[in-house]
Amino acid sequence: MTNTRRGFLGRRGWVWTFIASYFVPVIMSGAYVVLAATADTTPANWGWMGIGLLFVLCLWYMFRELTQTAALSRALAVGDSDGLLEIATHALAQKLVVGRAQLVLYQAAAYELRSQWPDVLAKVDEAKLDSHSKKRLRVLAAGLKITALVEGGDVARARGVLDAELSPIETGLNDRLDAQLVISSKLARGRVLMAEGSAEGRRVLQQVIDDVRTGAATRDRAKQLQNRQAAATPA
């Protein structure tokens, strides 16, 4: 991973990074100062213009948050481990708008795409989630941990994570409002069941595959798990 992160239009270098990060706030602040200085404003008007500038900067801050989250989600959806790790790592270093725990879990997801299972477990532990954390993050963390444990051969511990961490969350999920979380939890459950050699695992994974709300990457993972068991089962 390069130390120079991507900036405006995906280009690298400090100029493009500056444009993507600080160009708009600097230009807007300068424009407000020049306008106030040349308009013969009163101190009260200076105050109101300052409030207007703060409002504009808040909008820019929200825009940065949305673009940051969208870039992370897009990289995760297409399986871009390099991009996912790069964006999350630079965001953590710069203390950007996305929550720290979420960024650490995105790093774990990048390591999962690379099949670096010890790194996945280390990053999930680093996120330090608890029962008060958002259920979306808890489902993501449990799914990542289960994947790393199953692929690492520790199926018994993966079953423990499923029962102790994921199952309590599943009971509170709404099939319509939390559709993606339901699908992710089913994928994790199916993975454990398949690793245990249970025929129930194929049925659970088939539910993931048949659900029209399932994304292409998630559907491919479910199919790969089914094919793996089929290949391992003697004819």
Secondary structure, DSSP 8 states (H G I E B T S, - for coil): --SS-B-GGG-BSHHHHHHHHTHHHHHHHHHHHHHHHHTT--HHHHHHHHHHHHHHHHHHHHHHHHHHHHHHHHHHHHT-HHHHHHHHHHHHHHT-SS-HHHHHHHHHHHHHHTT-HHHHHHHHHHH---TTS-HHHHHHHHHHHHHHHHHTT-HHHHHHHIIIIIHHHHTT--TTTTHHHHHHHHHHHHHHHHHTT-THHHHHHHHHHH-TT--HHHHHHHHHHHHHHHHHS--
